[in-house]
């Protein structure tokens, strides 16, 4: 199967399409069973209003999960996305609160996210430091920076800024539209561009990719920057929806949630394999799980335990699924 096929999650031509897709993405079957159980238990899980709520809540997760998945496929990792989300939301909210236009507020957030991603990229791609250690340190450093710059909670960003998270485009919530564009862009990038092929090649064997003429630093560096930008955009959207942002709690634990979605989607933590379709399934699984447990009035600590179990299951799935196939 070609790299393009893997990027889109395409089935082999000689196998039944539906069966092969399920084999490549077993999370489809798990998701279907879970949805059925929640519907039988609540009677309202499949209501249009509830499904719309799931999509809206999962939108910010998808926006960050796609570029993070590409980064993981290339053999790197970014654990600072939660803190970057907080910083982006605070910068956007502060600018909006100062009377700046929503466009300026969002651009300010994106610039902050790009700066964080660029620092990660330089340290990991050009200086060769461990991505795990660097981004773990940046998780704390960026959070501390956000608390230093914005020690007090921010709120009251104005109706103009609220458009980003609360408006509808052709009847669809704006965050869902943005997430859809990110998913399509990610799939097309992997399938139709040389950069997408380079992502897989670098993740499979960095040295071989270098010997074949691929710039093994530039592509992952760009992915670090894009991941930072996506995290900041997600932070701006959350700040718009909530009309508030708090440096100490915004995006706390978000990095683990995103990583869980990526691993559940079949992206190998060691790099070299994964698809945008799988990432979408991982996002939908986590969104549906949290929503269903909330409808059933399951206590928060049990929901956290369920997410932890999902992370372990995602790691196991990413490890065993390629060997099974």
FIVOVEX-705754 format. One line per field, with one value per residue (C-alpha): residue number from 1; residue in three letters; chain; x, y, z. Coordinates in nm, 2 decimals. Example, Ala and Ser with C-alpha at 12.3 -4.5 7.8 and 13.67 -1.06 7.14 Angstrom:
% FIVOVEX-705754
resi <- (1_2)
resn <- (ALA_SER)
chain <- (A_A)
X <- (1.23_1.37)
Y <- (-0.45_-0.11)
Z <- (0.78_0.71)
This chain:
% FIVOVEX-705754
resi <- (1_2_3_4_5_6_7_8_9_10_11_12_13_14_15_16_17_18_19_20_21_22_23_24_25_26_27_28_29_30_31_32_33_34_35_36_37_38_39_40_41_42_43_44_45_46_47_48_49_50_51_52_53_54_55_56_57_58_59_60_61_62_63_64_65_66_67_68_69_70_71_72_73_74_75_76_77_78_79_80_81_82_83_84_85_86_87_88_89_90_91_92_93_94_95_96_97_98_99_100_101_102_103_104_105_106_107_108_109_110_111_112_113_114_115_116_117_118_119_120_121_122_123_124_125_126_127_128_129_130_131_132_133_134_135_136_137_138_139_140_141_142_143_144_145_146_147_148_149_150_151_152_153_154_155_156_157_158_159_160_161_162_163_164_165_166_167_168_169_170_171_172_173_174_175_176_177_178_179_180_181_182_183_184_185_186_187_188_189_190_191_192_193_194_195_196_197_198_199_200_201_202_203_204_205_206_207_208_209_210_211_212_213_214_215_216_217_218_219_220_221_222_223_224_225_226_227_228_229_230_231_232_233_234_235_236_237_238_239_240_241_242_243_244_245_246_247_248_249_250_251_252_253_254_255_256_257_258_259_260_261_262_263_264_265_266_267_268_269_270_271_272_273_274_275_276_277_278_279_280_281_282_283_284_285_286_287_288_289_290_291_292_293_294_295_296_297_298_299_300_301_302_303_304_305_306_307_308_309_310_311_312_313_314_315_316_317_318_319_320_321_322_323_324_325)
resn <- (UNK_UNK_UNK_UNK_UNK_UNK_UNK_UNK_UNK_UNK_UNK_UNK_UNK_UNK_UNK_UNK_UNK_UNK_UNK_UNK_UNK_UNK_UNK_UNK_UNK_UNK_UNK_UNK_UNK_UNK_UNK_UNK_UNK_UNK_UNK_UNK_UNK_UNK_UNK_UNK_UNK_UNK_UNK_UNK_UNK_UNK_UNK_UNK_UNK_UNK_UNK_UNK_UNK_UNK_UNK_UNK_UNK_UNK_UNK_UNK_UNK_UNK_UNK_UNK_UNK_UNK_UNK_UNK_UNK_UNK_UNK_UNK_UNK_UNK_UNK_UNK_UNK_UNK_UNK_UNK_UNK_UNK_UNK_UNK_UNK_UNK_UNK_UNK_UNK_UNK_UNK_UNK_UNK_UNK_UNK_UNK_UNK_UNK_UNK_UNK_UNK_UNK_UNK_UNK_UNK_UNK_UNK_UNK_UNK_UNK_UNK_UNK_UNK_UNK_UNK_UNK_UNK_UNK_UNK_UNK_UNK_UNK_UNK_UNK_UNK_UNK_UNK_UNK_UNK_UNK_UNK_UNK_UNK_UNK_UNK_UNK_UNK_UNK_UNK_UNK_UNK_UNK_UNK_UNK_UNK_UNK_UNK_UNK_UNK_UNK_UNK_UNK_UNK_UNK_UNK_UNK_UNK_UNK_UNK_UNK_UNK_UNK_UNK_UNK_UNK_UNK_UNK_UNK_UNK_UNK_UNK_UNK_UNK_UNK_UNK_UNK_UNK_UNK_UNK_UNK_UNK_UNK_UNK_UNK_UNK_UNK_UNK_UNK_UNK_UNK_UNK_UNK_UNK_UNK_UNK_UNK_UNK_UNK_UNK_UNK_UNK_UNK_UNK_UNK_UNK_UNK_UNK_UNK_UNK_UNK_UNK_UNK_UNK_UNK_UNK_UNK_UNK_UNK_UNK_UNK_UNK_UNK_UNK_UNK_UNK_UNK_UNK_UNK_UNK_UNK_UNK_UNK_UNK_UNK_UNK_UNK_UNK_UNK_UNK_UNK_UNK_UNK_UNK_UNK_UNK_UNK_UNK_UNK_UNK_UNK_UNK_UNK_UNK_UNK_UNK_UNK_UNK_UNK_UNK_UNK_UNK_UNK_UNK_UNK_UNK_UNK_UNK_UNK_UNK_UNK_UNK_UNK_UNK_UNK_UNK_UNK_UNK_UNK_UNK_UNK_UNK_UNK_UNK_UNK_UNK_UNK_UNK_UNK_UNK_UNK_UNK_UNK_UNK_UNK_UNK_UNK_UNK_UNK_UNK_UNK_UNK_UNK_UNK_UNK_UNK_UNK_UNK_UNK_UNK_UNK_UNK_UNK_UNK_UNK_UNK_UNK_UNK_UNK_UNK_UNK_UNK_UNK_UNK_UNK_UNK)
chain <- (A_A_A_A_A_A_A_A_A_A_A_A_A_A_A_A_A_A_A_A_A_A_A_A_A_A_A_A_A_A_A_A_A_A_A_A_A_A_A_A_A_A_A_A_A_A_A_A_A_A_A_A_A_A_A_A_A_A_A_A_A_A_A_A_A_A_A_A_A_A_A_A_A_A_A_A_A_A_A_A_A_A_A_A_A_A_A_A_A_A_A_A_A_A_A_A_A_A_A_A_A_A_A_A_A_A_A_A_A_A_A_A_A_A_A_A_A_A_A_A_A_A_A_A_A_A_A_A_A_A_A_A_A_A_A_A_A_A_A_A_A_A_A_A_A_A_A_A_A_A_A_A_A_A_A_A_A_A_A_A_A_A_A_A_A_A_A_A_A_A_A_A_A_A_A_A_A_A_A_A_A_A_A_A_A_A_A_A_A_A_A_A_A_A_A_A_A_A_A_A_A_A_A_A_A_A_A_A_A_A_A_A_A_A_A_A_A_A_A_A_A_A_A_A_A_A_A_A_A_A_A_A_A_A_A_A_A_A_A_A_A_A_A_A_A_A_A_A_A_A_A_A_A_A_A_A_A_A_A_A_A_A_A_A_A_A_A_A_A_A_A_A_A_A_A_A_A_A_A_A_A_A_A_A_A_A_A_A_A_A_A_A_A_A_A_A_A_A_A_A_A_A_A_A_A_A_A_A_A_A_A_A_A_A_A_A_A_A_A_A_A_A_A_A_A)
X <- (0.00_0.13_0.20_-0.10_-0.33_-0.21_-0.26_-0.63_-0.69_-0.78_-0.85_-0.66_-0.84_-0.89_-1.06_-1.42_-1.41_-1.61_-1.43_-1.09_-1.16_-1.28_-0.97_-0.74_-0.95_-1.10_-1.20_-1.50_-1.65_-1.58_-1.73_-2.04_-2.10_-2.04_-2.28_-2.54_-2.49_-2.52_-2.84_-3.00_-2.90_-3.00_-3.25_-3.12_-2.76_-2.85_-3.07_-2.96_-2.90_-2.67_-2.48_-2.43_-2.30_-2.05_-1.92_-1.88_-1.71_-1.47_-1.39_-1.10_-0.96_-0.96_-0.80_-0.49_-0.50_-0.44_-0.11_0.00_-0.07_0.15_0.42_0.40_0.41_0.73_0.88_0.84_0.61_0.47_0.35_0.32_0.00_-0.22_-0.01_0.01_-0.37_-0.39_-0.15_-0.33_-0.67_-0.53_-0.35_-0.66_-0.89_-0.66_-0.64_-1.02_-1.07_-0.84_-1.08_-0.88_-1.08_-1.14_-0.90_-0.62_-0.70_-0.68_-0.37_-0.20_-0.29_-0.16_0.17_0.21_0.15_0.39_0.66_0.62_0.62_0.93_1.12_1.02_1.12_1.47_1.55_1.43_1.50_1.81_1.98_1.87_1.74_1.48_1.13_0.98_1.21_1.19_0.82_0.76_0.98_0.79_0.46_0.57_0.76_0.47_0.22_0.44_0.48_0.10_0.06_0.32_0.17_-0.19_-0.20_-0.58_-0.86_-0.98_-1.34_-1.58_-1.42_-1.71_-1.97_-1.73_-1.49_-1.78_-1.84_-1.54_-1.69_-2.06_-2.15_-2.28_-2.18_-2.45_-2.61_-2.30_-2.11_-1.80_-1.56_-1.69_-1.63_-1.28_-1.21_-1.35_-1.11_-0.82_-0.91_-0.94_-0.62_-0.43_-0.56_-0.48_-0.13_-0.05_-0.20_-0.11_0.21_0.57_0.58_0.33_0.55_0.84_0.65_0.62_0.97_1.12_0.91_1.01_1.38_1.53_1.88_1.75_1.53_1.83_2.04_1.75_1.77_1.49_1.54_1.48_1.49_1.27_0.96_0.94_1.02_0.73_0.50_0.61_0.51_0.18_0.10_0.17_-0.05_-0.33_-0.31_-0.33_-0.63_-0.80_-0.73_-0.88_-1.19_-1.24_-1.19_-1.45_-1.70_-1.65_-1.59_-1.32_-0.96_-0.76_-0.39_-0.37_-0.65_-0.71_-0.60_-0.48_-0.44_-0.53_-0.20_-0.29_-0.64_-0.50_-0.23_-0.50_-0.71_-0.40_-0.30_-0.65_-0.66_-0.38_-0.09_0.23_0.41_0.73_0.65_0.60_0.23_-0.11_-0.40_-0.62_-0.93_-0.79_-0.74_-1.10_-1.22_-1.01_-1.15_-1.51_-1.45_-1.33_-1.60_-1.87_-1.73_-1.72_-2.07_-2.22_-2.08_-2.20_-2.55_-2.54_-2.43_-2.11_-1.88_-1.59_-1.32_-1.47_-1.46_-1.09_-1.03_-1.21_-0.99_-0.68_-0.79_-0.85_-0.49_-0.35_-0.58_-0.47_-0.11_-0.18_-0.38_-0.10_0.15_-0.05_-0.27_0.02_0.15_-0.20_-0.25)
Y <- (0.00_0.34_0.64_0.81_0.52_0.52_0.90_0.87_0.53_0.38_0.00_-0.24_-0.29_-0.66_-0.66_-0.57_-0.20_-0.19_-0.48_-0.35_-0.01_-0.16_-0.38_-0.08_0.13_-0.10_0.20_0.23_-0.08_0.03_0.37_0.22_-0.01_0.27_0.50_0.22_0.16_0.53_0.57_0.27_0.40_0.77_0.77_1.11_1.05_1.05_1.36_1.62_1.88_1.65_1.54_1.91_1.97_1.68_1.82_2.17_2.04_1.82_2.09_2.24_1.89_1.81_2.14_2.05_1.67_1.69_1.88_1.70_1.37_1.48_1.57_1.23_1.06_1.24_1.10_1.40_1.50_1.82_1.81_2.19_2.23_2.27_2.56_2.71_2.69_2.88_3.14_3.18_3.23_3.48_3.69_3.69_3.77_4.05_4.21_4.19_4.34_4.63_4.71_4.55_4.39_4.01_3.97_4.14_3.94_3.61_3.71_3.80_3.45_3.28_3.47_3.36_3.00_3.02_3.16_2.86_2.62_2.78_2.75_2.38_2.33_2.49_2.30_1.96_1.97_2.19_2.13_1.76_1.77_1.52_1.63_1.47_1.66_1.99_2.01_1.88_2.17_2.41_2.29_2.43_2.74_2.86_2.81_3.01_3.28_3.30_3.33_3.61_3.81_3.75_3.69_3.77_3.60_3.77_3.81_4.03_4.02_4.18_4.06_4.09_3.84_3.61_3.55_3.32_3.06_3.13_3.21_2.97_2.93_2.78_2.65_2.49_2.61_2.81_2.59_2.28_2.45_2.54_2.19_2.05_2.27_2.16_1.79_1.83_2.03_1.77_1.48_1.66_1.75_1.39_1.25_1.50_1.69_1.60_1.73_1.46_1.19_1.35_1.33_0.95_0.90_1.10_0.90_0.56_0.62_0.97_0.87_0.71_1.01_1.24_1.02_1.04_1.42_1.51_1.80_1.62_1.94_2.18_1.97_1.88_2.24_2.36_2.10_2.23_2.58_2.47_2.27_2.58_2.79_2.54_2.52_2.90_2.91_2.65_2.86_3.17_2.97_2.84_3.20_3.32_3.05_3.10_3.47_3.42_3.28_3.18_3.13_2.86_2.63_2.70_2.40_2.20_1.84_1.92_1.78_1.43_1.45_1.54_1.27_1.01_1.10_1.07_0.73_0.60_0.70_0.45_0.70_0.52_0.70_0.58_0.76_0.65_0.55_0.71_0.87_1.18_0.95_0.77_1.09_1.20_0.87_0.92_1.27_1.15_0.86_1.09_1.34_1.08_0.91_1.23_1.34_1.00_0.98_1.33_1.24_0.94_1.17_0.98_1.17_1.36_1.14_0.84_1.03_1.11_0.74_0.65_0.89_0.74_0.39_0.52_0.66_0.32_0.14_0.39_0.31_-0.06_-0.02_0.18_-0.10_-0.41_-0.31_-0.29_-0.63_-0.78_-0.64)
Z <- (0.00_-0.09_0.14_-0.03_0.06_0.42_0.45_0.34_0.51_0.17_0.16_-0.07_-0.40_-0.37_-0.03_0.05_0.12_0.44_0.60_0.51_0.65_0.98_0.99_0.94_1.18_1.45_1.64_1.40_1.55_1.91_1.84_1.69_1.99_2.23_2.05_2.06_2.43_2.51_2.30_2.47_2.81_2.77_2.48_2.37_2.27_1.89_1.91_1.66_1.93_2.13_1.82_1.73_2.08_2.05_1.72_1.86_2.18_1.98_1.72_1.91_1.98_1.61_1.52_1.73_1.68_1.30_1.30_1.62_1.44_1.14_1.39_1.56_1.22_1.15_1.47_1.70_1.98_2.13_2.49_2.52_2.33_2.64_2.77_2.42_2.40_2.73_2.61_2.28_2.45_2.69_2.42_2.20_2.49_2.62_2.27_2.22_2.57_2.47_2.19_1.91_1.62_1.64_1.34_1.53_1.84_1.66_1.47_1.80_1.94_1.62_1.65_2.01_1.91_1.62_1.85_2.09_1.80_1.66_1.99_2.01_1.64_1.68_1.99_1.86_1.49_1.46_1.79_1.81_2.17_2.28_2.18_2.49_2.72_2.54_2.50_2.86_2.97_2.74_2.89_3.23_3.09_2.87_3.15_3.38_3.11_3.07_3.45_3.47_3.18_3.29_3.66_3.68_3.50_3.18_3.08_2.89_2.54_2.36_2.11_1.81_1.95_2.05_1.67_1.65_1.88_1.87_1.51_1.25_0.89_0.67_0.98_1.11_1.42_1.32_1.52_1.34_1.01_1.10_1.23_0.90_0.70_0.91_0.86_0.48_0.46_0.67_0.45_0.13_0.26_0.34_0.02_-0.25_-0.16_-0.15_0.21_0.31_0.17_0.34_0.68_0.64_0.51_0.80_1.05_0.91_0.88_0.94_0.81_0.50_0.43_0.47_0.23_-0.03_-0.03_0.21_0.44_0.77_0.97_0.78_0.75_1.13_1.22_1.01_1.18_1.52_1.42_1.27_1.58_1.80_1.57_1.59_1.96_1.99_1.75_1.97_2.27_2.10_2.01_2.37_2.50_2.26_2.36_2.74_2.72_2.97_3.01_3.31_3.29_3.56_3.43_3.06_2.86_3.17_3.07_2.71_2.58_2.71_2.56_2.22_2.24_2.34_2.03_1.81_1.95_1.94_1.57_1.50_1.47_1.58_1.86_1.71_1.38_1.02_1.01_1.07_0.88_0.92_0.91_1.21_1.39_1.32_1.47_1.78_1.83_1.78_2.02_2.30_2.23_2.24_2.55_2.75_2.63_2.70_3.05_3.12_3.01_3.24_3.53_3.58_3.83_3.69_3.85_3.67_3.34_3.40_3.47_3.15_2.95_3.11_3.02_2.66_2.65_2.75_2.50_2.23_2.29_2.28_1.96_1.80_1.89_1.81_1.51_1.25_1.37_1.34_0.99)
